[in-house]
Amino acid sequence: MRIMTFNCNGIRAAERKGFFHWLARQDVDLVCLQETKAQESQLIELENKAGQPVFHPSGFHCHYFDAEKKGYSGTAIFSRRKPLAVRRGFGLAMADSEGRFLQADFTGLSVVSLYLPSGSAGEERQQRKFAFMDAFMAHLREMRSHDREYIICGDWNICHREIDLKNWRSNQKNSGFLPEERAWLDELYDEVGYADAFRLVNQSEEQYTWWSQRGAARAKNVGWRLDLQVITPGLAQSVQSAGIVNGIANPGENFSDHAPLTLEYDLEMD
């Protein structure tokens, strides 16, 4: 089973850059999108004008969770297999109103598309991020009590280790690499028991999924690894490989300021 996660920074913008043409050539079973920045009704209107189901690609069951505010946040899941159930939100009003958590349930497995808030816009946004993290950690702990495995895909907006961003020294006081944020991931992995699936199979440096749009950061690969697939421990042995389509060698695969991250698991989706 191959699962892709991708912060598309606007699904309509990604479409204009060729993402859906590219996706049609990819061998993936499930796609988790974040920051769709559109209402599903708007996408349906565009599809009708084009005469093609662009935003509901052929061969996938497509589910969207839109933010109440138009042009903001939002998540989506495209799955080859029809989910047994789909859950929108996890009970935190400020997150659910922004479409930040979408869960698809299969037999014994749930896959989540997550868009964890950024705090880079200022102190108020950072405090909202911390509030989200507190509530979400409680939910993550509760999920561990369920008789199923989880793959939580998305833009987590935190780097865990120095290896996960290029300029770690100068970013230790910046959102995304704050000591409190890194300690939160320590708790998630070391205490609650989840694992960063990518690092189970790839310990290389300079493996980034987001680049600033300033200063030719992408071309120079001055990036951050913000996009993760976080898994419950029962899935650790099933992780086979991981790949990032960073769009550096091939700018035609640069669909967003983030890169698609795909992991292969030795699993069947029922």
Backbone torsions as a table, in degrees:
resi	resn	phi	psi	omega
1	MET	NA	130.9	-179.6
2	ARG	-115.6	126.7	-177.5
3	ILE	-122.1	130.0	177.9
4	MET	-109.9	140.6	168.5
5	THR	-123.9	142.4	-173.5
6	PHE	-157.2	120.1	168.9
7	ASN	-83.0	108.8	-171.2
8	CYS	-87.1	-6.0	178.1
9	ASN	49.8	49.2	-177.5
10	GLY	102.3	105.8	-174.4
11	ILE	-66.7	-31.0	177.2
12	ARG	-70.7	-37.8	177.0
13	ALA	-66.3	-41.4	178.4
14	ALA	-63.1	-38.0	177.8
15	GLU	-61.8	-42.7	-179.8
16	ARG	-64.7	-25.8	179.0
17	LYS	-88.7	3.9	173.8
18	GLY	96.8	12.2	-175.2
19	PHE	-60.1	-44.6	-174.6
20	PHE	-72.1	-31.9	172.6
21	HIS	-63.2	-42.8	178.2
22	TRP	-65.2	-43.7	-178.3
23	LEU	-59.7	-36.2	-178.7
24	ALA	-61.8	-20.0	-179.7
25	ARG	-97.8	0.1	-176.5
26	GLN	-94.3	140.9	178.1
27	ASP	-90.6	82.7	-179.6
28	VAL	-130.0	147.6	179.9
29	ASP	-96.0	-24.8	-176.1
30	LEU	-153.1	138.4	-179.6
31	VAL	-125.1	127.6	173.8
32	CYS	-109.0	124.3	179.6
33	LEU	-113.2	147.7	174.7
34	GLN	-130.2	159.0	179.1
35	GLU	55.4	52.6	179.8
36	THR	-68.1	-30.7	174.3
37	LYS	56.4	39.3	179.3
38	ALA	-158.2	151.9	169.4
39	GLN	-84.2	143.1	-178.9
40	GLU	-59.6	-33.4	178.3
41	SER	-61.7	-35.4	177.6
42	GLN	-65.9	-37.9	-179.6
43	LEU	-69.0	-39.5	178.5
44	ILE	-63.2	-40.1	177.1
45	GLU	-60.6	-43.2	178.6
46	LEU	-64.1	-40.4	179.9
47	GLU	-63.4	-40.5	-179.8
48	ASN	-63.6	-38.5	178.7
49	LYS	-65.8	-36.9	-178.8
50	ALA	-81.8	-19.7	-177.6
51	GLY	77.1	11.7	-179.9
52	GLN	-135.7	145.0	178.6
53	PRO	-80.8	63.3	-173.2
54	VAL	-58.6	-45.0	-173.6
55	PHE	-90.1	2.7	170.8
56	HIS	-129.5	71.8	-169.7
57	PRO	-59.7	146.0	-178.4
58	SER	-57.6	138.5	178.0
59	GLY	90.0	-3.9	-179.7
60	PHE	-119.2	145.3	164.5
61	HIS	-89.0	122.8	-169.6
62	CYS	-113.2	130.4	-179.7
63	HIS	-132.5	131.4	-179.9
64	TYR	-117.5	149.5	171.1
65	PHE	-131.2	102.8	-172.6
66	ASP	-88.7	149.2	167.7
67	ALA	-70.8	150.8	176.1
68	GLU	-64.3	-35.0	178.7
69	LYS	-80.4	123.7	-179.0
70	LYS	-64.6	143.1	176.7
71	GLY	73.6	23.6	-173.6
72	TYR	-139.5	140.4	169.8
73	SER	49.7	-143.3	178.4
74	GLY	93.3	148.8	-179.7
75	THR	-134.5	166.0	177.5
76	ALA	-154.0	155.6	173.1
77	ILE	-134.7	127.1	172.3
78	PHE	-110.8	126.3	-175.9
79	SER	-134.1	134.0	175.2
80	ARG	-63.9	-39.2	178.9
81	ARG	-92.2	135.5	178.1
82	LYS	-68.8	125.2	179.1
83	PRO	-65.0	150.6	173.6
84	LEU	-71.4	-31.0	178.7
85	ALA	-158.1	155.4	177.4
86	VAL	-129.6	131.1	-179.1
87	ARG	-116.7	128.2	178.2
88	ARG	-108.4	111.0	179.6
89	GLY	92.4	161.5	177.6
90	PHE	-126.4	14.6	172.0
91	GLY	103.7	3.1	177.1
92	LEU	-102.0	113.7	-170.2
93	ALA	-57.3	-44.4	-175.4
94	MET	-68.0	-24.1	177.1
95	ALA	-86.9	-42.6	-176.3
96	ASP	-68.3	-31.7	177.7
97	SER	-70.2	-15.3	179.6
98	GLU	-107.0	7.1	175.1
99	GLY	63.1	44.9	-171.0
100	ARG	-97.5	-4.8	-176.4
101	PHE	-143.8	116.0	179.6
102	LEU	-130.4	125.5	-174.3
103	GLN	-122.3	131.6	174.4
104	ALA	-113.2	128.5	-177.1
105	ASP	-104.2	133.9	173.2
106	PHE	-125.3	-178.3	-179.3
107	THR	-65.6	110.8	177.5
108	GLY	74.3	0.9	-175.7
109	LEU	-142.6	136.5	171.5
110	SER	-122.7	139.1	177.2
111	VAL	-118.1	132.0	-175.9
112	VAL	-116.8	138.7	166.5
113	SER	-103.7	117.8	-172.6
114	LEU	-120.0	136.1	171.4
115	TYR	-125.3	93.8	-179.8
116	LEU	-75.4	137.1	-174.8
117	PRO	-61.5	152.9	170.6
118	SER	-92.8	148.5	175.0
119	GLY	-112.4	13.0	-171.6
120	SER	-74.8	-13.2	-177.1
121	ALA	-81.0	-8.6	179.0
122	GLY	148.2	176.6	-173.7
123	GLU	-63.6	-39.1	178.9
124	GLU	-60.8	-44.5	178.7
125	ARG	-66.6	-34.1	178.0
126	GLN	-66.2	-39.5	178.2
127	GLN	-66.5	-36.0	174.3
128	ARG	-65.1	-37.3	177.2
129	LYS	-62.9	-45.3	179.0
130	PHE	-61.7	-40.3	179.0
131	ALA	-63.1	-41.1	175.5
132	PHE	-60.9	-47.4	-177.7
133	MET	-59.4	-41.9	179.1
134	ASP	-61.5	-48.2	-178.7
135	ALA	-67.7	-38.1	-177.4
136	PHE	-71.6	-34.5	176.4
137	MET	-61.6	-40.6	176.8
138	ALA	-61.3	-40.4	179.1
139	HIS	-68.6	-39.6	177.6
140	LEU	-61.9	-38.7	176.2
141	ARG	-64.9	-41.6	179.8
142	GLU	-65.1	-37.2	178.3
143	MET	-61.1	-32.7	-179.4
144	ARG	-65.6	-18.3	179.2
145	SER	-84.5	-7.8	-178.2
146	HIS	-80.6	151.8	-179.9
147	ASP	-87.8	61.1	178.5
148	ARG	-162.7	164.9	176.6
149	GLU	-98.6	156.7	-178.7
150	TYR	-131.0	141.9	167.4
151	ILE	-123.0	113.6	-176.2
152	ILE	-106.1	102.8	-174.8
153	CYS	-98.9	142.1	172.2
154	GLY	157.5	-173.1	175.2
155	ASP	-90.3	101.6	-177.9
156	TRP	-85.0	-11.5	175.7
157	ASN	55.5	29.5	175.4
158	ILE	-143.5	135.2	167.3
159	CYS	-97.4	139.0	-173.8
160	HIS	-89.4	-49.8	-174.1
161	ARG	-120.6	166.6	178.6
162	GLU	-58.5	-32.3	-179.9
163	ILE	-64.5	-17.3	-171.0
164	ASP	-89.5	-0.5	173.2
165	LEU	-150.0	150.5	-173.5
166	LYS	-68.3	-54.8	-174.5
167	ASN	-99.8	64.9	-173.8
168	TRP	-70.0	-33.0	-178.0
169	ARG	-61.6	-44.5	-176.1
170	SER	-82.2	-4.1	-177.5
171	ASN	-111.1	10.5	-175.8
172	GLN	-67.8	-16.1	177.2
173	LYS	-110.2	13.1	-178.9
174	ASN	-107.6	147.7	177.3
175	SER	-54.8	136.9	-177.2
176	GLY	103.6	-18.8	176.9
177	PHE	-143.1	26.4	177.5
178	LEU	-70.9	149.4	178.0
179	PRO	-54.6	-38.7	-179.6
180	GLU	-65.4	-37.1	179.9
181	GLU	-70.3	-42.4	179.5
182	ARG	-66.1	-37.5	176.8
183	ALA	-65.1	-33.5	177.0
184	TRP	-62.2	-41.5	176.1
185	LEU	-70.2	-34.3	173.1
186	ASP	-55.7	-47.2	179.5
187	GLU	-61.7	-43.5	-178.4
188	LEU	-60.5	-44.4	-176.5
189	TYR	-83.6	-49.0	-169.8
190	ASP	-82.4	-31.0	-176.2
191	GLU	-104.3	-49.1	-176.3
192	VAL	-79.6	-28.2	169.9
193	GLY	105.1	3.3	175.7
194	TYR	-72.9	168.4	-179.9
195	ALA	-136.7	148.1	173.5
196	ASP	-83.6	102.1	-171.3
197	ALA	-59.7	-36.4	-178.8
198	PHE	-59.2	-47.2	-176.4
199	ARG	-72.7	-10.9	174.0
200	LEU	-70.3	-24.5	-176.4
201	VAL	-124.4	-6.4	-178.4
202	ASN	-143.2	110.1	179.1
203	GLN	-107.4	16.3	-176.2
204	SER	-74.4	155.0	174.1
205	GLU	-80.6	167.2	174.7
206	GLU	57.5	41.4	175.2
207	GLN	-106.8	91.4	-171.4
208	TYR	-115.4	156.1	179.6
209	THR	-125.3	-3.3	177.9
210	TRP	-143.4	142.1	178.6
211	TRP	-136.5	141.1	171.5
212	SER	-60.5	148.9	177.7
213	GLN	-86.4	9.7	178.4
214	ARG	-105.7	151.6	169.0
215	GLY	62.5	29.0	179.3
216	ALA	53.3	37.9	-176.4
217	ALA	-60.2	-39.0	-178.3
218	ARG	-68.8	-46.0	180.0
219	ALA	-59.2	-33.9	179.0
220	LYS	-89.9	-1.7	-177.1
221	ASN	54.8	45.3	173.4
222	VAL	-96.4	85.1	-169.3
223	GLY	-129.1	-173.3	178.6
224	TRP	-132.1	146.1	173.5
225	ARG	-99.9	87.1	-176.2
226	LEU	-97.8	-18.7	-174.2
227	ASP	-99.5	126.1	-170.4
228	LEU	-133.4	158.6	162.4
229	GLN	-120.0	107.3	-176.5
230	VAL	-100.7	129.7	-169.9
231	ILE	-126.2	155.1	172.0
232	THR	-73.4	153.9	-170.7
233	PRO	-61.4	-25.5	180.0
234	GLY	-66.0	-13.2	179.9
235	LEU	-98.7	-4.6	-171.8
236	ALA	-57.2	-41.1	-177.7
237	GLN	-75.1	-11.4	-177.1
238	SER	-88.5	-11.7	-177.4
239	VAL	-71.8	123.2	-175.1
240	GLN	-104.1	-43.2	-176.0
241	SER	-161.2	164.5	179.5
242	ALA	-144.7	142.2	179.6
243	GLY	-145.2	141.8	177.5
244	ILE	-115.3	127.1	175.2
245	VAL	-93.8	91.3	-167.8
246	ASN	-86.5	-8.1	175.7
247	GLY	67.0	16.3	-179.6
248	ILE	-84.8	-55.0	178.2
249	ALA	-70.2	-31.1	-179.7
250	ASN	-124.9	89.9	-178.1
251	PRO	-59.0	-18.1	176.5
252	GLY	-65.9	-14.0	176.7
253	GLU	-102.9	19.6	177.3
254	ASN	-96.4	92.6	-173.9
255	PHE	-99.4	-8.5	-172.5
256	SER	-165.9	177.4	171.1
257	ASP	-77.3	-9.3	171.9
258	HIS	-104.6	166.1	177.9
259	ALA	-116.4	146.0	172.7
260	PRO	-64.7	135.4	177.2
261	LEU	-117.8	122.9	-178.3
262	THR	-121.1	131.1	174.4
263	LEU	-119.1	143.8	176.7
264	GLU	-107.0	131.4	-179.6
265	TYR	-119.8	144.8	174.8
266	ASP	-84.3	72.5	-176.7
267	LEU	-141.4	155.5	169.2
268	GLU	-110.3	138.8	179.2
269	MET	-96.6	111.8	-179.6
270	ASP	-108.3	NA	NA
